Amino acid sequence: MLLPFLQVFQTWYYGVWPVVSVAHLVAELTKTTQIDSTKIVLTQSNIPAYALSCAIAAAIDSQVTFLTTKAELLNLPTEITGSQFAEECVRSRSMTEFRERPSAEALLTSFFLYAHYVNIKLGLLTSMVYLREAITMAQIMGLHNPETYDDLPTAEGHRLRKIYYMLLVTERFMCISDNLPVILDVAIPYPELEDEEYSALLRGFSELVKVFAIPDKRFFDKMITSKSLANSSMSSIISAASSDGGPSGPNWIQRVQDQLTNILVTSQTPEIQKLNILLSKYWMMCLAWHVTRRCGLLVGDENDNNCFSIMYPIKIARDFIEETSSLTIFAFESNGPGVCIKLLEIALGLMDSLTTTMSSEGFASLYKVFMLVHKLKNDITLPVKLYQRVEKVIQNQVLPTRGYISELTEEEIQTTTEKRQQQEQIMDSHQPPPPPATNYSLFSFENQVVEQQQQQQSNAQYFQPEVDQNSIQQFHGSKLILSPFTLFQQFSEQQLLQTPGASAIPEQQRYTSAVSNDPNMDMGNPLFQVASAYSYPPSCDEKGNPLPREYRG
């Protein structure tokens, strides 16, 4: 029963947890074991290997439950559940004094019990205890002390370094997710590629370690403090930001973002590991941007390459989507339910940016990220409130009129959203009877595209509301676009003719899609096909050349 799970670990998950040699584990398990036709007879010498094998089997069983593709290819037995493997692990190692004599095997057993319980219902607190137990064993063994490795054989020292940094990565993710203080710090050299049997896999692991190690322990302490104390912690964060050497200072943030940007993934990296590195990288960049925002360090720069710009989350999402576009859904699912936590953090950064920028590209990225979360969502670790916030923004097609959405309460979001909806209703009251009602349900875009395109010509005549001169001035100042979800704001033909160059444009071309003129927009996205079914202010002069940006809608 154990061997199929160990084989799946070696084939698919060694790059994620490169700390166990299955060949060595099986050799230890069978070295002094008497085997009959149905079960393994335990002895004092093989109990540690047996307990670790059961813990790995439990972790793999709970991890693959999230797979909707390729699950049948794993060919795992179903007679024993992951919970039964975990119970057998606890029963067998209780026959030893593993807490009095901590070892690498005992440490890893606790770690894989964490990996099992974190992926099952009502297992979160138990998983935290097991991870803390593994960290405590690591400290008792001195894995945080560089001198510990001086007299060890190269192979053993290399393995223990990998174990230490695997614990560091796991702990930092858990602490951010569950508001626990961080214990481990970057205290020893990274594992060396030349000491690894599978150097390609270790290269990916090393890049993942850097993602979590680049922001030092103080960064995580500040993130956790600010999440725990909410607004009451703002003064302490801003105070820390006043010093460039502080954990939230401008130079420090710039350095962290630059180092994260330089994290690269080679083409030889397996896709499960590649997704883990890329998602963790952009998740961490988004966390750093949130620190920047909370410290009052954002600037109004429209250059999204500037990590202090309000536009930066849009670049983060764009780069993540581009770099993971070739990966299969299997890669996402194989990384477990924690994927949704990181994706929703990227979505939260996008929404905070969009409350100010109203970028159509940002809304497109938000749609793509949310659809991915919707496909991967689970009832284990999904941040339900955050998921519902993103869902409301997309389904209602509006954002709050003030404040960053990550800092507003549910009541404030509801109030400001209703205010914006009322404003749009006032606009609608000045229009002739609207076109046939359309259900903008997130999951019916594809079915509506054809119908919307067929009604394009008949709909255009309805979109001629009255607009005051302040709106016209806003239009000339390129501040009018709201979002693809609100279908932008429309102008009467008379007012459009006041726009430079508009009078020479043929009547049938006076209303064009601002989205379709943007070369960065994915017009294959149903979201923009729906938006394009309506009419927009012109973007060309009398010669057909694009107008300067300040004259565009």
C-alpha positions in Angstrom: 0.0 0.0 0.0 2.8 2.4 0.8 4.9 2.0 -2.4 2.5 3.6 -4.9 2.3 6.7 -2.7 6.1 6.9 -2.4 6.4 6.5 -6.2 4.0 9.4 -6.8 6.1 11.5 -4.3 9.3 10.7 -6.2 7.8 11.4 -9.6 5.7 14.5 -9.0 6.5 16.0 -5.7 10.2 15.6 -5.0 10.8 19.0 -6.6 8.4 20.6 -4.1 9.8 18.6 -1.1 13.4 17.6 -2.1 14.2 16.2 1.3 13.5 12.4 1.1 15.2 9.8 -1.0 12.6 7.2 -1.6 15.2 4.6 -2.5 17.0 5.2 0.8 13.7 5.1 2.7 12.6 1.8 1.2 16.0 0.3 1.9 15.8 1.4 5.5 12.2 0.1 5.7 13.1 -3.4 4.4 16.6 -3.8 5.8 15.7 -5.7 8.9 12.0 -6.2 8.2 10.3 -9.6 8.1 7.7 -9.4 5.4 4.8 -11.8 4.9 2.1 -11.6 2.3 0.0 -8.8 3.8 1.9 -6.6 6.3 5.3 -5.3 7.5 6.5 -6.5 10.9 7.9 -3.5 12.8 11.1 -3.5 14.7 12.8 -0.7 16.6 15.2 0.0 13.8 12.6 0.4 11.1 9.8 2.3 12.9 11.2 5.8 12.0 11.3 4.9 8.3 7.8 3.3 8.5 6.3 6.3 10.4 7.8 8.7 7.8 6.5 6.6 4.9 3.0 6.7 6.4 3.2 10.4 6.9 4.3 10.9 3.2 1.4 8.7 2.1 -1.0 10.7 4.1 0.3 14.0 2.6 0.2 12.7 -1.0 -3.3 11.3 -0.5 -4.7 14.7 0.7 -2.7 16.6 -1.9 -4.0 14.7 -4.9 -7.7 15.1 -3.8 -7.5 18.5 -5.5 -6.7 17.1 -8.9 -9.4 17.0 -11.5 -7.0 16.0 -14.3 -4.5 13.2 -14.5 -5.7 11.8 -11.2 -6.5 8.5 -12.8 -2.9 8.3 -14.1 -1.5 8.2 -10.6 -3.2 4.9 -10.0 -3.2 5.2 -6.2 -5.0 2.6 -4.1 -8.2 3.7 -2.4 -8.5 1.0 0.3 -6.8 3.2 2.9 -7.5 6.9 3.3 -5.0 9.6 4.1 -6.4 10.0 7.6 -5.8 6.3 8.2 -2.2 6.6 7.1 -1.8 9.6 9.5 -3.3 7.6 12.4 -1.0 4.7 11.7 2.0 7.1 11.6 1.1 8.5 15.0 0.5 5.0 16.4 3.8 3.6 15.2 6.0 6.4 16.2 4.4 6.6 19.7 6.4 3.3 20.3 9.6 5.3 20.1 11.0 8.3 22.1 11.2 10.5 19.1 10.7 13.7 21.1 13.6 12.9 23.4 15.8 11.9 20.5 14.9 14.2 17.6 16.2 13.2 14.2 15.8 14.2 10.6 13.3 11.3 10.2 11.2 12.4 13.2 11.3 16.0 12.0 10.2 15.1 8.5 7.4 12.9 9.9 6.0 15.9 11.8 6.4 18.0 8.6 4.5 15.6 6.4 1.8 15.2 9.0 1.5 19.0 8.7 1.2 18.7 4.9 -1.6 16.2 5.4 -3.7 18.1 8.0 -3.4 21.5 6.3 -5.2 20.0 3.3 -8.2 18.5 5.1 -11.3 20.0 6.8 -10.9 21.0 10.4 -7.2 20.2 10.2 -5.7 23.7 10.3 -4.9 23.9 14.0 -3.5 20.4 14.1 -1.3 21.2 11.1 0.1 24.3 12.8 1.0 22.2 15.8 2.9 19.6 13.7 4.8 22.3 11.8 5.8 24.0 15.0 6.9 20.6 16.3 9.1 20.1 13.2 10.6 23.6 13.7 11.3 23.0 17.3 13.1 19.7 16.5 15.1 21.6 13.9 16.2 24.2 16.5 17.1 21.4 19.0 19.2 19.8 16.3 20.9 23.1 15.7 20.0 23.4 12.0 19.9 27.2 12.3 23.5 27.2 13.5 26.2 27.2 10.7 28.6 25.5 13.1 26.3 22.4 13.2 27.3 21.6 9.6 31.1 21.8 10.0 31.7 18.2 10.9 28.9 16.6 9.0 29.5 14.5 5.8 28.7 16.6 2.7 25.6 14.7 1.7 24.1 14.8 5.2 24.8 18.5 5.6 23.3 19.2 2.2 20.1 17.3 3.1 19.8 19.2 6.5 20.2 22.5 4.8 17.3 21.6 2.4 15.2 20.6 5.3 15.9 23.9 7.1 14.9 26.0 4.2 11.9 23.9 3.4 10.7 24.6 6.9 11.5 28.3 6.5 9.4 28.6 3.2 6.5 26.7 4.7 6.5 28.6 8.0 6.5 32.0 6.3 3.6 31.1 4.1 1.7 29.8 7.1 2.4 32.8 9.2 1.2 35.2 6.6 -1.9 33.2 6.0 -2.7 32.6 9.7 -1.2 35.6 11.5 1.4 33.7 13.5 4.9 35.1 14.4 7.8 34.0 12.3 10.6 32.0 14.0 13.1 30.9 11.4 15.5 33.3 9.7 18.0 33.1 6.9 20.9 32.0 9.1 22.8 29.4 7.1 24.1 29.1 3.5 21.8 27.9 0.8 22.1 24.3 -0.4 24.7 24.0 -3.2 23.7 22.7 -6.6 26.9 20.6 -7.0 25.9 18.6 -3.9 22.5 17.6 -5.3 21.7 14.4 -7.2 18.9 16.1 -9.1 20.5 19.5 -9.8 17.6 20.7 -12.1 15.1 20.2 -9.3 17.3 21.8 -6.7 17.7 24.9 -8.9 14.0 25.4 -8.9 13.8 24.8 -5.1 16.6 27.3 -4.6 14.7 30.0 -6.5 11.6 29.3 -4.4 13.7 29.6 -1.2 15.0 33.0 -2.4 11.4 34.2 -3.0 10.7 33.7 0.7 14.1 34.7 1.9 14.6 38.0 0.1 12.2 39.8 2.4 13.8 39.4 5.8 12.1 38.3 9.0 11.2 41.9 9.8 9.0 42.1 6.7 6.9 39.2 7.8 6.7 40.6 11.3 5.4 43.9 9.9 2.9 42.2 7.6 1.5 40.0 10.4 1.4 42.9 12.8 -0.5 45.2 10.4 -3.0 42.4 9.6 -3.6 41.6 13.2 -3.9 45.2 14.5 -5.5 46.6 11.3 -5.5 50.4 11.3 -4.1 50.8 14.8 -0.7 49.5 13.4 -0.5 52.2 10.7 1.5 54.6 12.8 4.1 52.1 13.6 4.5 51.0 10.0 4.8 54.6 8.8 7.3 55.3 11.5 9.4 52.3 10.3 9.1 53.6 6.7 10.6 56.9 7.7 14.0 55.3 7.9 15.5 53.9 4.7 17.1 51.2 6.7 13.9 50.1 8.3 11.9 47.1 7.2 9.4 49.3 5.3 11.7 52.1 4.0 11.7 53.1 0.4 15.2 51.8 -0.4 14.4 48.5 1.3 11.1 48.1 -0.6 12.9 49.0 -3.9 15.6 46.4 -3.2 13.1 43.7 -2.3 11.0 44.3 -5.5 14.2 44.4 -7.7 15.4 41.1 -6.2 12.1 39.4 -6.6 11.9 40.6 -10.2 15.2 38.9 -10.9 13.9 35.5 -9.8 14.0 33.4 -13.0 12.6 30.0 -13.9 14.5 27.8 -16.4 12.8 25.9 -19.2 14.0 22.6 -17.6 12.1 23.3 -14.4 9.1 20.9 -14.0 5.8 22.7 -14.4 4.5 21.9 -10.9 7.7 23.5 -9.4 7.6 26.3 -12.0 4.0 27.3 -11.0 5.0 27.2 -7.4 8.0 29.6 -8.0 6.1 32.0 -10.2 3.0 32.3 -8.1 5.0 32.7 -4.9 7.1 35.4 -6.6 4.2 37.5 -7.7 2.3 36.9 -4.5 5.3 38.2 -2.6 5.6 41.2 -4.9 2.0 42.0 -4.2 2.5 41.7 -0.5 5.5 44.1 -0.7 3.3 46.6 -2.7 0.6 46.4 0.0 3.3 47.4 2.5 4.2 50.3 0.2 0.6 51.4 0.1 0.1 51.1 3.9 3.2 53.2 4.5 1.9 56.0 2.3 4.8 55.6 -0.2 2.7 55.3 -3.4 3.0 58.0 -6.1 0.7 58.9 -8.9 3.2 57.7 -11.6 1.4 55.9 -14.5 4.6 54.0 -15.2 3.6 50.5 -14.0 7.3 49.5 -13.9 7.7 51.7 -10.8 7.0 49.6 -7.7 5.8 52.7 -5.9 3.1 53.3 -8.6 -0.6 52.7 -8.0 -0.4 50.9 -11.4 2.1 48.3 -10.2 -0.4 45.5 -9.3 -1.5 45.6 -12.9 2.0 44.9 -14.1 2.3 42.1 -11.4 -0.9 40.5 -12.7 0.0 40.9 -16.4 3.4 39.3 -15.9 2.0 36.4 -13.9 -0.7 35.7 -16.5 1.8 35.8 -19.3 4.4 33.6 -17.6 2.0 31.0 -16.5 -0.1 30.9 -19.7 1.6 27.8 -21.0 1.1 25.8 -17.8 -1.6 23.2 -17.4 -4.3 23.3 -14.8 -2.7 20.2 -13.4 0.3 22.4 -12.3 -2.1 24.6 -10.4 -4.0 21.8 -8.8 -0.9 19.9 -7.8 0.3 22.8 -5.6 -2.8 22.3 -3.4 -5.4 24.7 -2.0 -2.8 27.3 -1.0 -2.8 28.4 -4.6 -6.1 30.2 -4.1 -4.7 32.2 -1.2 -1.9 33.6 -3.4 -4.2 34.2 -6.4 -6.7 36.2 -4.3 -3.9 38.3 -2.9 -3.0 39.3 -6.4 -6.7 40.0 -7.1 -6.8 42.2 -3.9 -3.9 44.2 -5.2 -5.6 44.7 -8.5 -8.8 45.9 -6.9 -6.9 48.4 -4.7 -5.2 49.7 -7.8 -8.5 49.8 -9.8 -10.3 52.0 -7.2 -8.0 54.8 -8.4 -6.9 53.9 -11.9 -10.0 52.2 -13.4 -7.7 50.5 -15.9 -9.5 48.3 -18.5 -6.4 46.1 -18.6 -6.6 45.8 -14.8 -10.2 44.7 -15.0 -9.3 42.1 -17.7 -6.6 40.7 -15.4 -8.9 40.7 -12.4 -11.4 38.7 -14.5 -8.8 36.1 -15.5 -7.4 35.7 -12.0 -10.8 35.3 -10.5 -11.9 32.7 -13.1 -8.8 30.8 -12.2 -9.6 31.0 -8.5 -13.2 29.9 -9.2 -12.0 26.9 -11.1 -9.6 26.0 -8.2 -11.7 27.0 -5.2 -12.0 24.6 -2.4 -13.6 24.5 1.1 -10.3 23.9 2.9 -8.2 27.1 2.9 -10.2 29.4 0.6 -10.4 33.0 2.2 -14.2 33.1 1.7 -14.7 36.8 2.5 -12.0 37.9 0.1 -13.3 35.6 -2.6 -16.8 37.1 -2.1 -15.4 40.6 -2.4 -13.8 39.9 -5.7 -16.9 38.1 -6.9 -19.1 41.1 -6.0 -16.8 43.5 -7.9 -17.0 41.4 -11.0 -20.7 40.5 -10.9 -21.9 44.0 -9.9 -19.4 45.6 -12.3 -18.6 48.4 -9.8 -16.0 49.3 -7.2 -16.3 51.5 -4.1 -16.2 55.2 -4.7 -13.6 55.9 -2.1 -10.8 54.1 -0.2 -8.8 51.0 -0.9 -11.0 48.0 -0.9 -8.6 46.0 1.2 -9.1 48.6 4.0 -12.9 48.9 3.9 -15.3 47.0 6.0 -18.1 45.0 4.4 -20.6 47.8 5.4 -18.4 50.5 3.8 -18.0 48.6 0.6 -21.8 48.1 0.4 -22.5 51.8 1.1 -20.0 53.1 -1.4 -20.9 50.6 -4.0 -24.6 51.5 -3.6 -23.6 55.2 -4.0 -21.9 54.5 -7.3 -24.8 52.4 -8.5 -27.2 55.3 -7.7 -25.0 57.7 -9.7 -25.2 55.3 -12.7 -29.0 55.1 -12.3 -29.2 58.9 -12.4 -27.3 58.8 -15.6 -29.6 56.1 -17.0 -32.7 58.2 -16.2 -31.6 60.7 -18.8 -31.6 58.1 -21.5 -34.4 56.8 -23.8 -35.7 53.3 -23.0 -32.7 51.0 -22.6 -31.9 48.1 -24.8 -33.1 44.6 -23.8 -31.8 43.7 -20.3 -28.7 41.6 -20.2 -27.6 39.4 -17.4 -24.0 40.1 -16.8 -23.4 36.9 -14.8 -19.8 36.1 -14.8 -20.4 32.7 -16.2 -22.6 33.6 -19.1 -20.4 36.0 -21.0 -19.7 33.5 -23.8 -23.4 33.0 -24.4 -24.1 36.7 -24.6 -21.4 37.8 -27.0 -23.3 36.8 -30.2 -26.5 38.4 -29.0 -24.7 41.6 -28.0 -22.9 41.8 -31.4 -26.2 41.4 -33.3 -27.8 44.2 -31.3 -24.8 46.6 -31.7 -26.4 48.9 -34.3 -29.8 49.0 -32.7 -28.3 49.7 -29.3 -26.1 52.6 -30.4 -29.1 55.0 -30.8 -30.0 54.6 -27.1 -26.7 55.8 -25.8 -27.0 59.5 -26.2 -27.4 60.8 -22.6 -27.0 64.5 -21.6 -23.5 65.3 -20.3 -22.6 68.5 -18.6 -19.5 70.6 -19.4 -17.6 69.3 -16.5 -17.9 65.8 -18.0 -16.7 67.1 -21.3 -13.7 68.7 -19.6 -13.0 65.4 -17.9 -13.3 63.7 -21.2 -10.7 65.9 -22.7 -8.5 65.3 -19.6 -8.6 61.5 -20.2 -10.2 60.9 -16.8 -13.6 59.6 -17.8 -13.2 55.9 -18.4 -14.7 53.9 -15.6 -14.3 50.2 -16.4 -15.3 47.6 -18.9 -17.9 46.4 -16.5 -19.8 49.8 -16.4 -19.4 49.9 -20.2 -17.8 53.4 -19.8 -19.7 56.7 -20.2 -21.3 57.8 -23.4 -21.7 61.2 -25.1 -24.4 62.6 -27.4 -23.5 63.1 -31.0 -23.6 66.9 -30.7 -21.1 66.8 -27.8 -18.9 64.4 -29.7 -18.7 66.8 -32.6 -17.1 69.3 -30.2 -14.1 66.9 -29.9 -11.2 67.9 -32.1 -11.3 66.0 -35.4 -14.6 64.4 -34.7 -16.6 66.4 -37.3 -14.7 64.8 -40.2 -15.3 61.2 -39.1 -18.0 59.4 -41.0 -21.2 59.1 -39.0 -21.0 55.3 -38.9 -17.5 55.5 -37.4 -18.0 58.2 -34.8 -18.6 55.6 -32.0 -15.6 53.3 -31.7 -14.5 51.0 -28.9 -11.8 52.5 -26.7 -10.9 48.9 -25.7 -10.6 47.6 -29.2 -8.2 50.4 -30.1 -5.9 49.4 -27.3 -3.2 47.0 -28.7 -2.7 45.6 -25.2 -6.3 44.3 -24.9 -7.1 40.6 -25.5 -10.1 41.1 -27.8 -10.7 37.3 -27.7 -11.8 37.7 -24.1 -15.6 37.5 -23.9 -15.5 40.3 -21.4 -14.3 42.8 -24.0 -16.4 41.4 -26.7 -19.4 42.3 -24.6 -18.0 45.7 -23.9 -17.3 46.2 -27.6 -20.9 45.7 -28.5 -21.5 49.3 -27.3 -20.3 52.6 -28.6 -17.5 54.8 -27.4 -16.1 58.2 -28.1 -13.8 58.5 -31.2 -10.0 58.1 -30.9 -8.9 59.2 -34.4 -8.5 62.6 -36.1 -9.9 63.7 -39.5 -7.1 61.8 -41.2 -7.7 58.6 -39.4 -4.6 59.0 -37.2 -4.9 58.2 -33.4 -5.7 61.3 -31.3 -3.3 62.3 -28.6 -4.0 60.5 -25.3 -5.4 63.6 -23.7 -8.2 63.7 -26.3 -9.2 60.1 -26.1 -12.1 58.6 -24.1 
